Amino acid sequence: MKMPIEKHPCFNDASRHTFGRLHLPVAPKCNIQCNYCNRKFDCMNENRPGVTSKLLSPNQALHYLHKAIELSPNISVVGIAGPGDPFANPDETMETLRLVRANYPEMLLCVATNGLNLLPYIEELAELQVSHVTITINAVDPEIGAEIYAWVRHRKKMYRDTNAAAILLENQLEALRKLKEKGVTAKVNCIIIPGVNDQHVVEVAKTAAGLGADIFNCLPYYSTAETVFENIPEPHPEMVRAIQQETGKYLPQMQHCARCRADAVGIIGQENDDAIMQELKRAAGMPRKPQQERPYVAVASMEGVLINQHLGEADRFLVYAQGEDGKSPVLVESRQAPPAGGGTMRWESVASVLSDCRALLVNGVGESPRKVLVQSGLDVYTLDGMIEEGVIGIYTGKDMSRMSRISQMHACKTSCSGTGTGCG
């Protein structure tokens, strides 16, 4: 089935006042660090890429989409653009796209990415009829790219300087070629950074045109606090117009980009609808799979006040329900944890004990138990702080990155091993 691309408000200027778009914020992680980007994405007041008020799981995102379409039937396109990079979160991104396609066969789908890890997923993107993919390419010279990117993480290895820029560029260009082989509409974004790449943007456009890109978007750099580039002034409108004129000799220009948030919804240029934003908030506070009945939140705690116990050392779980006031959580009961030992079977038993819980809050956890529990439908959060704050955060969908123990997010290492029995 050929998708009706004339209804895409971002790619068709004639439709942007008639049809709306909805961005699903399911991709929090990023695999590169741009010197203009601040990863503090939980923000209600900034209108720029990379910020969102909530994060969603794929099934929460589908539930939210149902509600958003009820309130705004003119939504014609669903996109994934962060708040990190879609393909630094490939499982969440692809599952979300599958769910949307299965439920809305005529919906336009698009993604926006840095392109580093796009290539392995292009085949399925084409099968899912993702009609538009945007790649942000800020430089086609690694020397210039090295000034823009602090690091790149590719295939579990960290790269810096020109090595990082070269690896990123290689993957971007190969992905662009493959997209065009598959007949996917490809847009290239290039952020104009005065004194860094403003004299180089035309070269980016030439290269993109040579690989078959369909449209080019010159994005003015947005000054963001607490970044390497925070003291670089934003480009003057005359600079932007001049660059657009020159790059327009090689590719059609996108002139109406609104630099949308990762949770943008509705008509381009209009503020997010309050009623739809309330549905986003409600969806974020639901179980990972909203169709499941999971009213509770479990906590591993030594004394019942703090989230301060490693999962493997917990001999009981405190189970909380949402208070009637929507704020103060209520302790429902204490449940006995399965005994230590047994490997995967132990974590399957934990999943069974907590089958009516939507989340488990712990102070440390290994990657193996985390994977088993998440696959069972139980979100696992590695936090450090008060139980009340953590539980309220789960029910309200509040970003809890401030409480997160970042060093323990991906592996059970010395810093989170407790007595050494944590992962057994």
Secondary structure as GFF3:
##gff-version 3
##sequence-region A 1 424
A	DSSP	three_ten_helix	5	7	.	.	.	ID=ss1
A	DSSP	three_ten_helix	13	15	.	.	.	ID=ss2
A	DSSP	beta_strand	20	23	.	.	.	ID=ss3
A	DSSP	beta_strand	32	34	.	.	.	ID=ss4
A	DSSP	alpha_helix	58	71	.	.	.	ID=ss5
A	DSSP	beta_strand	75	80	.	.	.	ID=ss6
A	DSSP	three_ten_helix	86	88	.	.	.	ID=ss7
A	DSSP	alpha_helix	90	103	.	.	.	ID=ss8
A	DSSP	beta_strand	108	113	.	.	.	ID=ss9
A	DSSP	three_ten_helix	119	121	.	.	.	ID=ss10
A	DSSP	alpha_helix	122	127	.	.	.	ID=ss11
A	DSSP	beta_strand	132	136	.	.	.	ID=ss12
A	DSSP	alpha_helix	142	148	.	.	.	ID=ss13
A	DSSP	beta_strand	149	154	.	.	.	ID=ss14
A	DSSP	beta_strand	157	159	.	.	.	ID=ss15
A	DSSP	alpha_helix	161	181	.	.	.	ID=ss16
A	DSSP	beta_strand	185	192	.	.	.	ID=ss17
A	DSSP	alpha_helix	201	210	.	.	.	ID=ss18
A	DSSP	beta_strand	215	220	.	.	.	ID=ss19
A	DSSP	alpha_helix	237	247	.	.	.	ID=ss20
A	DSSP	beta_strand	265	266	.	.	.	ID=ss21
A	DSSP	alpha_helix	274	284	.	.	.	ID=ss22
A	DSSP	beta_strand	296	299	.	.	.	ID=ss23
A	DSSP	beta_strand	306	307	.	.	.	ID=ss24
A	DSSP	three_ten_helix	311	313	.	.	.	ID=ss25
A	DSSP	beta_strand	316	321	.	.	.	ID=ss26
A	DSSP	beta_strand	330	336	.	.	.	ID=ss27
A	DSSP	alpha_helix	344	353	.	.	.	ID=ss28
A	DSSP	beta_strand	357	362	.	.	.	ID=ss29
A	DSSP	alpha_helix	367	375	.	.	.	ID=ss30
A	DSSP	beta_strand	379	382	.	.	.	ID=ss31
A	DSSP	beta_strand	385	386	.	.	.	ID=ss32
A	DSSP	alpha_helix	387	396	.	.	.	ID=ss33
A	DSSP	three_ten_helix	406	408	.	.	.	ID=ss34
A	DSSP	three_ten_helix	414	416	.	.	.	ID=ss35
###
